[in-house]
């Protein structure tokens, strides 16, 4: 079975190395990588590109995504659920429901875009890595490798990614979860309180979904608890 795997913001396709067997399609998200693709003009553009990948697969693929990649995966899944066999969504947010929350998020994302444009990549990452969302990820060899991958991007590219794929521009898919018939595996870190609450709220809205909580992990289980998370993802892909 083909796997389409979408990495998170400031991450890379390297995030999926060695996890899955068989054919893996792991594209760079818009704005990511040393030679960033800046052609996507909207969240919808990016979601359509994932649907094209699914259509070109020789079989109905497994769709996997982490954080920003999970949001993009869910958006593609909500548009054409019949294209996919199943999905694994790690740290997913189904969208903002209130205009006020969307406006606030847009201001927040604009602040980071301005920092990238004015101060460059290193200043941005130094501030980004201190966000409470990432908890204790700044310690240990896994975090050091992640920091190196983050610095493979460009300031212009990440500014584009936030402008196109930011949560403020993601459609609200809460009302469409009930229309996704394929199995959906929701994965979240035990210590990631915000996203665990989102997953618990989303769980009963899917017709066929399960929630998997990674003990001791924060927002990025692949970095916080790599062995446990990789084992779970392999198990879910084969189930």
MOURKA-V915786 format. One line per field, one symbol per residue. psi: psi as a letter, one per 30 degrees, with the letter a starting at -180 (. if undefined). burial: I if it has 16 or more other C-alpha atoms within 10 Angstrom, else O. A space follows every 50 residues. Layout:
BEGIN
psi: ???
burial: ???
END
This chain:
BEGIN
psi: kkkjkjllkgalfffgkgeklakkjilklkfllfikjgfkfleeeeeeee eeeefflfljlkkkkkceeeeeeeeeeeeifffkelkjjjhkjflkfkee eeeeeeeeeeeeeeeeeefleeeeeeeeffkfefbgfgkleeeeeeeeee gfaleeeeeeeefegleffkljgeffefgjflkkjkklkefieefeeeee eeeffkejllkkkjkglbfiffeeieeeeeeeeeeeff.
burial: IIIIIIIIIIIIIOIIOOOIOOOIIIOIIIIIIOOIOIOIOIIIOIIIOI IOOIOOIOOIIIIIIIIIIIIIIIIIIIIOIOIIIIIIIIIIIIIIOOOO OIOOIIOOIIOIIOIIOOOIIOOIIOOOIOOOIOIOIOOOOOOOOIIOII IOIIIIIIIIIIIIIIIIIIIIIIOIIIOIIIIIIIIIIIIIOOIIOOIO OIIOIIOOIIIIIIOOIIIIIIIIIOOOIIOIIOOOIOO
END
